[in-house]
Amino acid sequence: MKNWETELNDFGFSHIPNKTENELRLILSKLGNVINETDVVANSESKSLVTSDKFLDFHTDNHLAKYIIWHCQKPAEKGGFSMLCDAEKVYAELNETEKGQLSKIHVYEHKLYPENRNSNPIVREIEGKRKFYYSFWLAREKYRELPVFKKWRNLIQESEHIRLKLERNDILIIDNHRIFHGRTEITGERFLKRYWLNPNYTNSKFIINAKDSSTHSN
């Protein structure tokens, strides 16, 4: 059976059932600097996606988060399934012309850290490794109308998805530069602790509280 580090490297994610707080801290220490920690508590009255109980489409979080970890404190009464989509598999369905066109499409990013840009390309290659950044609702209308963007979105929706229900003390780790995540609608309370990690970045200043941002969620 593969360990979580091998799974994360091979598949871009790892689901680890029933781990203690101490075991969580050990995993966090192996993945690098925690640049943000957020309580994600479902609330039917919330106007923010991060604390909403609504369905959430596939997206990535802030590009400075290389990894995202969720530690389930209280599972949803019903629904609240985490949905994962491997961007590499979707990208492989495009031809070379479409791949070039996709790299020129930028998606808006909220400035949570001084190092954040105003936007990021959907795909870029750095030192031979691809990094994906995607949120449909943060793309400008003119980009949404492009044939390559429409094909990209359709491929994401139609691809084979991983669907997981996190139980109490479960941990889910994803590579935020490769795996798009979303969730199904939540019924009842659900409480996750969410961590953003980056082994190569230490945040010197956090401009906006992530709890108040509507773009970073699960």
C-alpha atoms as an extended CHARMM CRD file, in Angstrom:
* protein
*
       218  EXT
         1         1  MET       CA              0.0000000000        0.0000000000        0.0000000000  PROA      1               0.0000000000
         2         2  LYS       CA              1.4230000000        3.3970000000       -0.9890000000  PROA      2               0.0000000000
         3         3  ASN       CA              2.0640000000        5.9980000000        1.6910000000  PROA      3               0.0000000000
         4         4  TRP       CA              0.5340000000        9.4740000000        1.4710000000  PROA      4               0.0000000000
         5         5  GLU       CA              3.7280000000       11.1030000000        0.1400000000  PROA      5               0.0000000000
         6         6  THR       CA              3.9190000000        8.6430000000       -2.7590000000  PROA      6               0.0000000000
         7         7  GLU       CA              0.2100000000        9.0810000000       -3.5140000000  PROA      7               0.0000000000
         8         8  LEU       CA              0.5300000000       12.8610000000       -3.4540000000  PROA      8               0.0000000000
         9         9  ASN       CA              3.4430000000       12.7390000000       -5.8740000000  PROA      9               0.0000000000
        10        10  ASP       CA              1.8650000000       10.1700000000       -8.2200000000  PROA      10              0.0000000000
        11        11  PHE       CA             -1.7840000000       11.2460000000       -8.2150000000  PROA      11              0.0000000000
        12        12  GLY       CA             -1.7320000000       14.8230000000       -6.9180000000  PROA      12              0.0000000000
        13        13  PHE       CA             -3.7630000000       14.0010000000       -3.8120000000  PROA      13              0.0000000000
        14        14  SER       CA             -3.9770000000       11.6910000000       -0.8120000000  PROA      14              0.0000000000
        15        15  HSD       CA             -6.9220000000       10.8540000000        1.4420000000  PROA      15              0.0000000000
        16        16  ILE       CA             -5.7560000000        9.7260000000        4.8930000000  PROA      16              0.0000000000
        17        17  PRO       CA             -8.4900000000        8.3910000000        7.2090000000  PROA      17              0.0000000000
        18        18  ASN       CA             -8.7510000000        9.0390000000       10.9430000000  PROA      18              0.0000000000
        19        19  LYS       CA             -5.6020000000       10.9150000000       11.9710000000  PROA      19              0.0000000000
        20        20  THR       CA             -4.8880000000       12.6070000000       15.2800000000  PROA      20              0.0000000000
        21        21  GLU       CA             -3.8500000000       16.2250000000       15.7520000000  PROA      21              0.0000000000
        22        22  ASN       CA             -0.2610000000       15.1140000000       16.3560000000  PROA      22              0.0000000000
        23        23  GLU       CA             -0.2470000000       13.0760000000       13.1480000000  PROA      23              0.0000000000
        24        24  LEU       CA             -1.6390000000       16.0810000000       11.2840000000  PROA      24              0.0000000000
        25        25  ARG       CA              1.1710000000       18.2860000000       12.6430000000  PROA      25              0.0000000000
        26        26  LEU       CA              3.7500000000       15.7880000000       11.4290000000  PROA      26              0.0000000000
        27        27  ILE       CA              2.2680000000       15.8400000000        7.9260000000  PROA      27              0.0000000000
        28        28  LEU       CA              2.1820000000       19.6470000000        7.9380000000  PROA      28              0.0000000000
        29        29  SER       CA              5.8430000000       19.7940000000        8.9500000000  PROA      29              0.0000000000
        30        30  LYS       CA              6.8310000000       17.5690000000        6.0300000000  PROA      30              0.0000000000
        31        31  LEU       CA              5.0810000000       19.7110000000        3.4090000000  PROA      31              0.0000000000
        32        32  GLY       CA              6.5880000000       23.1010000000        4.2410000000  PROA      32              0.0000000000
        33        33  ASN       CA              5.4720000000       26.4390000000        5.5960000000  PROA      33              0.0000000000
        34        34  VAL       CA              1.8420000000       26.9280000000        6.6130000000  PROA      34              0.0000000000
        35        35  ILE       CA              1.0050000000       30.2650000000        5.0080000000  PROA      35              0.0000000000
        36        36  ASN       CA             -2.6440000000       30.3030000000        6.0740000000  PROA      36              0.0000000000
        37        37  GLU       CA             -4.9420000000       28.3880000000        8.4180000000  PROA      37              0.0000000000
        38        38  THR       CA             -8.7140000000       28.7830000000        8.1290000000  PROA      38              0.0000000000
        39        39  ASP       CA            -11.8040000000       27.3440000000        9.8230000000  PROA      39              0.0000000000
        40        40  VAL       CA            -14.2000000000       26.3140000000        7.0680000000  PROA      40              0.0000000000
        41        41  VAL       CA            -17.6220000000       26.0680000000        8.7070000000  PROA      41              0.0000000000
        42        42  ALA       CA            -20.6870000000       25.6100000000        6.5040000000  PROA      42              0.0000000000
        43        43  ASN       CA            -23.2970000000       28.3240000000        6.9880000000  PROA      43              0.0000000000
        44        44  SER       CA            -26.4950000000       28.6050000000        4.9440000000  PROA      44              0.0000000000
        45        45  GLU       CA            -26.5710000000       32.3890000000        5.5120000000  PROA      45              0.0000000000
        46        46  SER       CA            -22.9940000000       33.0270000000        4.3970000000  PROA      46              0.0000000000
        47        47  LYS       CA            -22.3420000000       35.2180000000        1.3580000000  PROA      47              0.0000000000
        48        48  SER       CA            -18.7820000000       33.8870000000        1.1120000000  PROA      48              0.0000000000
        49        49  LEU       CA            -18.0700000000       30.7140000000       -0.8370000000  PROA      49              0.0000000000
        50        50  VAL       CA            -15.5790000000       29.5330000000        1.7720000000  PROA      50              0.0000000000
        51        51  THR       CA            -18.3030000000       29.2520000000        4.4230000000  PROA      51              0.0000000000
        52        52  SER       CA            -21.2440000000       28.5820000000        2.1140000000  PROA      52              0.0000000000
        53        53  ASP       CA            -23.2560000000       25.3490000000        2.0890000000  PROA      53              0.0000000000
        54        54  LYS       CA            -23.8190000000       25.6240000000       -1.6780000000  PROA      54              0.0000000000
        55        55  PHE       CA            -22.3980000000       23.5180000000       -4.4960000000  PROA      55              0.0000000000
        56        56  LEU       CA            -18.9250000000       24.7180000000       -5.4590000000  PROA      56              0.0000000000
        57        57  ASP       CA            -17.5170000000       24.2250000000       -8.9580000000  PROA      57              0.0000000000
        58        58  PHE       CA            -13.9560000000       23.0930000000       -9.7160000000  PROA      58              0.0000000000
        59        59  HSD       CA            -11.2170000000       25.6440000000       -9.0300000000  PROA      59              0.0000000000
        60        60  THR       CA             -7.8050000000       26.1900000000       -7.4810000000  PROA      60              0.0000000000
        61        61  ASP       CA             -7.0070000000       28.3420000000       -4.4440000000  PROA      61              0.0000000000
        62        62  ASN       CA             -4.4120000000       31.0970000000       -4.2080000000  PROA      62              0.0000000000
        63        63  HSD       CA             -1.4480000000       30.2350000000       -6.4280000000  PROA      63              0.0000000000
        64        64  LEU       CA              1.0190000000       30.7270000000       -3.5450000000  PROA      64              0.0000000000
        65        65  ALA       CA             -0.4830000000       27.6440000000       -1.9000000000  PROA      65              0.0000000000
        66        66  LYS       CA              1.3980000000       24.6910000000       -3.3670000000  PROA      66              0.0000000000
        67        67  TYR       CA             -0.5220000000       22.2560000000       -1.1610000000  PROA      67              0.0000000000
        68        68  ILE       CA             -3.9080000000       22.3700000000        0.5530000000  PROA      68              0.0000000000
        69        69  ILE       CA             -4.7590000000       20.2090000000        3.5460000000  PROA      69              0.0000000000
        70        70  TRP       CA             -8.2130000000       19.7710000000        5.0430000000  PROA      70              0.0000000000
        71        71  HSD       CA             -8.6620000000       18.1170000000        8.4420000000  PROA      71              0.0000000000
        72        72  CYS       CA            -12.2680000000       17.1690000000        9.1170000000  PROA      72              0.0000000000
        73        73  GLN       CA            -13.5150000000       18.2230000000       12.5510000000  PROA      73              0.0000000000
        74        74  LYS       CA            -17.1990000000       17.4960000000       11.8790000000  PROA      74              0.0000000000
        75        75  PRO       CA            -18.5380000000       15.7890000000        8.7330000000  PROA      75              0.0000000000
        76        76  ALA       CA            -21.6180000000       17.0060000000        6.9190000000  PROA      76              0.0000000000
        77        77  GLU       CA            -24.9350000000       15.4680000000        7.9010000000  PROA      77              0.0000000000
        78        78  LYS       CA            -25.6050000000       14.9670000000        4.2140000000  PROA      78              0.0000000000
        79        79  GLY       CA            -23.6810000000       15.8710000000        1.0650000000  PROA      79              0.0000000000
        80        80  GLY       CA            -20.4840000000       17.8900000000        1.3020000000  PROA      80              0.0000000000
        81        81  PHE       CA            -18.5300000000       15.4740000000       -0.8790000000  PROA      81              0.0000000000
        82        82  SER       CA            -15.1190000000       16.7630000000       -1.9430000000  PROA      82              0.0000000000
        83        83  MET       CA            -14.6790000000       16.5770000000       -5.7330000000  PROA      83              0.0000000000
        84        84  LEU       CA            -11.2360000000       16.3720000000       -7.3430000000  PROA      84              0.0000000000
        85        85  CYS       CA            -10.2130000000       16.7290000000      -10.9940000000  PROA      85              0.0000000000
        86        86  ASP       CA             -6.7020000000       16.0410000000      -12.3180000000  PROA      86              0.0000000000
        87        87  ALA       CA             -5.7860000000       19.0090000000      -14.5370000000  PROA      87              0.0000000000
        88        88  GLU       CA             -2.9760000000       17.0280000000      -16.1850000000  PROA      88              0.0000000000
        89        89  LYS       CA             -5.4640000000       14.5060000000      -17.5710000000  PROA      89              0.0000000000
        90        90  VAL       CA             -7.7160000000       17.2710000000      -18.8690000000  PROA      90              0.0000000000
        91        91  TYR       CA             -4.7630000000       19.1420000000      -20.3910000000  PROA      91              0.0000000000
        92        92  ALA       CA             -3.6960000000       15.9860000000      -22.2640000000  PROA      92              0.0000000000
        93        93  GLU       CA             -7.0110000000       16.0970000000      -24.1790000000  PROA      93              0.0000000000
        94        94  LEU       CA             -6.0500000000       19.3900000000      -25.8790000000  PROA      94              0.0000000000
        95        95  ASN       CA             -4.0540000000       19.6450000000      -29.0830000000  PROA      95              0.0000000000
        96        96  GLU       CA             -0.8380000000       21.6800000000      -29.2450000000  PROA      96              0.0000000000
        97        97  THR       CA             -2.5380000000       24.7640000000      -30.6870000000  PROA      97              0.0000000000
        98        98  GLU       CA             -5.1580000000       24.7230000000      -27.9150000000  PROA      98              0.0000000000
        99        99  LYS       CA             -2.4800000000       24.2900000000      -25.2550000000  PROA      99              0.0000000000
       100       100  GLY       CA             -0.7410000000       27.3990000000      -26.5660000000  PROA      100             0.0000000000
       101       101  GLN       CA             -3.9910000000       29.3500000000      -26.5670000000  PROA      101             0.0000000000
       102       102  LEU       CA             -4.8160000000       28.2620000000      -22.9990000000  PROA      102             0.0000000000
       103       103  SER       CA             -1.4570000000       29.5110000000      -21.7260000000  PROA      103             0.0000000000
       104       104  LYS       CA             -2.3960000000       33.0270000000      -22.9100000000  PROA      104             0.0000000000
       105       105  ILE       CA             -5.6530000000       33.1460000000      -20.9150000000  PROA      105             0.0000000000
       106       106  HSD       CA             -5.2870000000       34.7990000000      -17.5210000000  PROA      106             0.0000000000
       107       107  VAL       CA             -7.6460000000       34.3820000000      -14.5630000000  PROA      107             0.0000000000
       108       108  TYR       CA             -8.0620000000       37.0440000000      -11.8690000000  PROA      108             0.0000000000
       109       109  GLU       CA             -6.5090000000       36.4430000000       -8.4460000000  PROA      109             0.0000000000
       110       110  HSD       CA             -7.4250000000       38.2590000000       -5.2410000000  PROA      110             0.0000000000
       111       111  LYS       CA             -4.4190000000       39.9800000000       -3.7150000000  PROA      111             0.0000000000
       112       112  LEU       CA             -4.1290000000       38.2030000000       -0.3790000000  PROA      112             0.0000000000
       113       113  TYR       CA             -0.3430000000       38.5350000000       -0.1950000000  PROA      113             0.0000000000
       114       114  PRO       CA              2.0310000000       41.2220000000       -1.4820000000  PROA      114             0.0000000000
       115       115  GLU       CA              3.4680000000       38.6360000000       -3.8780000000  PROA      115             0.0000000000
       116       116  ASN       CA              0.1160000000       37.9350000000       -5.5540000000  PROA      116             0.0000000000
       117       117  ARG       CA             -0.3020000000       39.0640000000       -9.1320000000  PROA      117             0.0000000000
       118       118  ASN       CA             -3.5010000000       40.5970000000      -10.4840000000  PROA      118             0.0000000000
       119       119  SER       CA             -3.9750000000       37.4350000000      -12.5260000000  PROA      119             0.0000000000
       120       120  ASN       CA             -2.3300000000       34.1370000000      -13.4600000000  PROA      120             0.0000000000
       121       121  PRO       CA             -2.3420000000       32.1200000000      -16.6940000000  PROA      121             0.0000000000
       122       122  ILE       CA             -4.4660000000       28.9720000000      -16.6010000000  PROA      122             0.0000000000
       123       123  VAL       CA             -1.3430000000       26.9750000000      -17.3500000000  PROA      123             0.0000000000
       124       124  ARG       CA              2.3350000000       27.8510000000      -17.2990000000  PROA      124             0.0000000000
       125       125  GLU       CA              5.5490000000       25.8780000000      -17.2610000000  PROA      125             0.0000000000
       126       126  ILE       CA              8.3110000000       26.6300000000      -14.7640000000  PROA      126             0.0000000000
       127       127  GLU       CA             11.5300000000       24.5940000000      -14.7510000000  PROA      127             0.0000000000
       128       128  GLY       CA              9.8500000000       21.8370000000      -16.7180000000  PROA      128             0.0000000000
       129       129  LYS       CA              6.8170000000       21.5710000000      -14.4280000000  PROA      129             0.0000000000
       130       130  ARG       CA              3.3090000000       22.7260000000      -15.2790000000  PROA      130             0.0000000000
       131       131  LYS       CA              1.2980000000       24.8400000000      -12.8600000000  PROA      131             0.0000000000
       132       132  PHE       CA             -2.4380000000       25.2760000000      -13.2570000000  PROA      132             0.0000000000
       133       133  TYR       CA             -4.6130000000       28.1010000000      -11.9380000000  PROA      133             0.0000000000
       134       134  TYR       CA             -8.3410000000       28.0740000000      -12.6620000000  PROA      134             0.0000000000
       135       135  SER       CA            -11.6680000000       29.4430000000      -11.4620000000  PROA      135             0.0000000000
       136       136  PHE       CA            -14.4780000000       29.8460000000      -13.9830000000  PROA      136             0.0000000000
       137       137  TRP       CA            -16.0930000000       32.7150000000      -12.0790000000  PROA      137             0.0000000000
       138       138  LEU       CA            -12.8020000000       34.6680000000      -11.9810000000  PROA      138             0.0000000000
       139       139  ALA       CA            -12.2450000000       34.5450000000      -15.7390000000  PROA      139             0.0000000000
       140       140  ARG       CA            -13.1950000000       37.6340000000      -17.7510000000  PROA      140             0.0000000000
       141       141  GLU       CA            -16.2760000000       37.3460000000      -19.9550000000  PROA      141             0.0000000000
       142       142  LYS       CA            -14.2400000000       37.7490000000      -23.1460000000  PROA      142             0.0000000000
       143       143  TYR       CA            -12.1870000000       34.6750000000      -22.2240000000  PROA      143             0.0000000000
       144       144  ARG       CA            -15.2410000000       32.5900000000      -21.3570000000  PROA      144             0.0000000000
       145       145  GLU       CA            -16.4760000000       33.0520000000      -24.9290000000  PROA      145             0.0000000000
       146       146  LEU       CA            -13.3140000000       31.6640000000      -26.5300000000  PROA      146             0.0000000000
       147       147  PRO       CA            -13.6720000000       28.1780000000      -28.0900000000  PROA      147             0.0000000000
       148       148  VAL       CA            -10.6080000000       26.8700000000      -26.2330000000  PROA      148             0.0000000000
       149       149  PHE       CA            -11.9490000000       28.0670000000      -22.8750000000  PROA      149             0.0000000000
       150       150  LYS       CA            -15.3380000000       26.4860000000      -23.5430000000  PROA      150             0.0000000000
       151       151  LYS       CA            -13.6490000000       23.2170000000      -24.5080000000  PROA      151             0.0000000000
       152       152  TRP       CA            -11.4370000000       23.3830000000      -21.4020000000  PROA      152             0.0000000000
       153       153  ARG       CA            -14.4370000000       23.8930000000      -19.1350000000  PROA      153             0.0000000000
       154       154  ASN       CA            -16.4130000000       21.0940000000      -20.8090000000  PROA      154             0.0000000000
       155       155  LEU       CA            -13.4810000000       18.6960000000      -20.4900000000  PROA      155             0.0000000000
       156       156  ILE       CA            -13.2140000000       19.5000000000      -16.7750000000  PROA      156             0.0000000000
       157       157  GLN       CA            -16.9260000000       18.8890000000      -16.2240000000  PROA      157             0.0000000000
       158       158  GLU       CA            -16.9400000000       15.6580000000      -18.2430000000  PROA      158             0.0000000000
       159       159  SER       CA            -13.6720000000       14.1840000000      -16.9310000000  PROA      159             0.0000000000
       160       160  GLU       CA            -13.4590000000       11.3200000000      -14.4560000000  PROA      160             0.0000000000
       161       161  HSD       CA            -13.6800000000       12.8860000000      -10.9910000000  PROA      161             0.0000000000
       162       162  ILE       CA            -12.6250000000       11.6620000000       -7.5770000000  PROA      162             0.0000000000
       163       163  ARG       CA            -15.4670000000       12.0470000000       -5.0630000000  PROA      163             0.0000000000
       164       164  LEU       CA            -14.7160000000       11.7420000000       -1.3350000000  PROA      164             0.0000000000
       165       165  LYS       CA            -16.7510000000       12.1110000000        1.8430000000  PROA      165             0.0000000000
       166       166  LEU       CA            -14.5040000000       13.2790000000        4.6800000000  PROA      166             0.0000000000
       167       167  GLU       CA            -15.3390000000       11.7390000000        8.0480000000  PROA      167             0.0000000000
       168       168  ARG       CA            -14.2230000000       13.0240000000       11.4430000000  PROA      168             0.0000000000
       169       169  ASN       CA            -10.3990000000       13.2490000000       11.7170000000  PROA      169             0.0000000000
       170       170  ASP       CA             -9.8710000000       12.4150000000        8.0200000000  PROA      170             0.0000000000
       171       171  ILE       CA             -7.1670000000       14.3600000000        6.1760000000  PROA      171             0.0000000000
       172       172  LEU       CA             -7.2480000000       15.2960000000        2.4940000000  PROA      172             0.0000000000
       173       173  ILE       CA             -4.1090000000       16.6820000000        0.8310000000  PROA      173             0.0000000000
       174       174  ILE       CA             -4.0010000000       18.0240000000       -2.7270000000  PROA      174             0.0000000000
       175       175  ASP       CA             -1.4040000000       19.5760000000       -4.9840000000  PROA      175             0.0000000000
       176       176  ASN       CA             -3.0810000000       22.9290000000       -5.6350000000  PROA      176             0.0000000000
       177       177  HSD       CA             -1.0340000000       23.4470000000       -8.8100000000  PROA      177             0.0000000000
       178       178  ARG       CA             -2.3910000000       20.2400000000      -10.3630000000  PROA      178             0.0000000000
       179       179  ILE       CA             -5.7150000000       19.2270000000       -8.8020000000  PROA      179             0.0000000000
       180       180  PHE       CA             -8.9120000000       21.2490000000       -9.2110000000  PROA      180             0.0000000000
       181       181  HSD       CA            -11.2840000000       20.8750000000       -6.2720000000  PROA      181             0.0000000000
       182       182  GLY       CA            -14.9360000000       21.5460000000       -5.5470000000  PROA      182             0.0000000000
       183       183  ARG       CA            -17.7250000000       20.1860000000       -3.3740000000  PROA      183             0.0000000000
       184       184  THR       CA            -21.3330000000       19.0900000000       -3.4820000000  PROA      184             0.0000000000
       185       185  GLU       CA            -24.0420000000       20.9250000000       -1.5880000000  PROA      185             0.0000000000
       186       186  ILE       CA            -23.8990000000       20.5820000000        2.2100000000  PROA      186             0.0000000000
       187       187  THR       CA            -26.8350000000       19.7400000000        4.4680000000  PROA      187             0.0000000000
       188       188  GLY       CA            -26.3320000000       20.4260000000        8.1800000000  PROA      188             0.0000000000
       189       189  GLU       CA            -23.1230000000       21.5580000000        9.8090000000  PROA      189             0.0000000000
       190       190  ARG       CA            -19.6710000000       20.7530000000        8.4710000000  PROA      190             0.0000000000
       191       191  PHE       CA            -16.3940000000       21.9370000000        9.9410000000  PROA      191             0.0000000000
       192       192  LEU       CA            -13.0010000000       21.5610000000        8.2580000000  PROA      192             0.0000000000
       193       193  LYS       CA             -9.6460000000       23.0550000000        9.2140000000  PROA      193             0.0000000000
       194       194  ARG       CA             -7.9070000000       24.1830000000        6.0390000000  PROA      194             0.0000000000
       195       195  TYR       CA             -4.1930000000       24.8240000000        5.6230000000  PROA      195             0.0000000000
       196       196  TRP       CA             -2.3120000000       26.3980000000        2.7340000000  PROA      196             0.0000000000
       197       197  LEU       CA              1.3140000000       25.2930000000        2.5000000000  PROA      197             0.0000000000
       198       198  ASN       CA              4.3130000000       26.2330000000        0.4130000000  PROA      198             0.0000000000
       199       199  PRO       CA              7.8010000000       24.7710000000        0.9660000000  PROA      199             0.0000000000
       200       200  ASN       CA              9.4120000000       27.7090000000       -0.8710000000  PROA      200             0.0000000000
       201       201  TYR       CA              7.4800000000       30.6570000000        0.5100000000  PROA      201             0.0000000000
       202       202  THR       CA              6.9750000000       32.2150000000        3.9270000000  PROA      202             0.0000000000
       203       203  ASN       CA              4.2800000000       34.8830000000        4.0620000000  PROA      203             0.0000000000
       204       204  SER       CA              5.6200000000       38.1440000000        5.4210000000  PROA      204             0.0000000000
       205       205  LYS       CA              2.2040000000       39.7780000000        5.4380000000  PROA      205             0.0000000000
       206       206  PHE       CA             -1.3900000000       38.6430000000        4.9480000000  PROA      206             0.0000000000
       207       207  ILE       CA             -3.4250000000       41.4280000000        3.3940000000  PROA      207             0.0000000000
       208       208  ILE       CA             -6.9440000000       39.9870000000        3.4970000000  PROA      208             0.0000000000
       209       209  ASN       CA             -8.4230000000       37.4560000000        5.8960000000  PROA      209             0.0000000000
       210       210  ALA       CA             -9.0990000000       34.3390000000        3.8030000000  PROA      210             0.0000000000
       211       211  LYS       CA            -12.3370000000       33.7700000000        5.7380000000  PROA      211             0.0000000000
       212       212  ASP       CA            -13.6940000000       36.9200000000        4.1100000000  PROA      212             0.0000000000
       213       213  SER       CA            -12.6120000000       36.0200000000        0.5950000000  PROA      213             0.0000000000
       214       214  SER       CA            -15.2230000000       34.4000000000       -1.6330000000  PROA      214             0.0000000000
       215       215  THR       CA            -12.6750000000       32.6860000000       -3.8850000000  PROA      215             0.0000000000
       216       216  HSD       CA            -10.9350000000       30.1570000000       -1.6830000000  PROA      216             0.0000000000
       217       217  SER       CA            -12.9820000000       27.2700000000       -0.5150000000  PROA      217             0.0000000000
       218       218  ASN       CA            -13.9920000000       23.6420000000       -0.3030000000  PROA      218             0.0000000000
